Amino acid sequence: MISSMTGFGRGQAVGDGYEATVEVRTVNSRFCEVSIRGPRELNDREAQIQRQVKDTLARGRVTVNVQLERSRQDDLGMRVNESAVRGYRKLLEDVTRVSGIRDEGITLENLLRFQDIFESNEPAAGDSTAQWGPVSKALSEALDSLKEMRKVEGAALFDELSSRIDGIAAGLVQVRELAPERIPAARVRVRERLDEIIQEGRVDPERIEQEIAFLADRLDITEECVRLDAHLIAFREALASTEAVGRKLNFLAQEINREVNTIGSKANDADIALIVVGMKEDLEKVREQIENVE
């Protein structure tokens, strides 16, 4: 079953002290184009995000939005540098002893004057190992959700395209029924033209042969009908495929359009021309819809 190129997916995951939320949106595009918005800590993971998206989606303009927060609200991203605290306390005790100044003891306020008793527990610059785990899981969840939505829309596209192709096929059946009826009438018209030539004394065997050849070529739409039927069969088979067939459907629509136009121009018949107009209307709807097929 075909899939649409438009959709939305959202995923969340928690791990290694981080909570990741990933949203993925897709719209129509000839190729798979990925745009990523996220925190700077994940700059070194953009290639992996792009690869994960392109391994899942064949076509579409994809926007990936990554939000990353610490899973514990009371985690300030800092911790006590225990060795520094012990070192400064000993240093203050030594100062008190050496100076001989009587003191009631070292207080917390004394230690807080030294800034390096705190240190960051954030990963080193360029190291996104801790963040990548939940981000990757959330991205997978978002892509799965997106694919499901695209499949649902693809089912609606399948029904619409199938209906339009059935309409073109029904028109082809009518054309095949009417095509033989044109030949006797056309022969009468050619005979009348030949009689005029004979009466004018301008009998030219080559001219007669040209008129006959022109009639045969002008009226024969058998090849066009056969090719159109084959294209319609190929179109239905592509619709039932689980692969990305958007480009193939677009090519087949162009071929169908070529054959329908040729039938209309060669038929030289009002009834067939009216049927061809209806086939073109269905085909135009097909061409609009396949722009959204992956």
Secondary structure, DSSP 8 states (H G I E B T S, - for coil): ---BS-EEEEEEEEETTEEEEEEEEEE--SSEEEEEE--GGGGGGHHHHHHHHHHH-SSEEEEEEEEEEES-TT--SEEE-HHHHHHHHHHHHHHHHHHT---S---HHHHHT-GGGEEE-S--TT--HHHHHHHHHHHHHHHHHHHHHHHHHHHHHHHHHHHHHHHHHHHHHHHHHHHHHHHHHHHHHHHHHHHHHHHTT---HHHHHHHHHHHHHHH--HHHHHHHHHHHHHHHHHHT-SS--HHHHHHHHHHHHHHHHHHHHHH--HHHHHHHHHHHHHHHHHHHHGGGB-
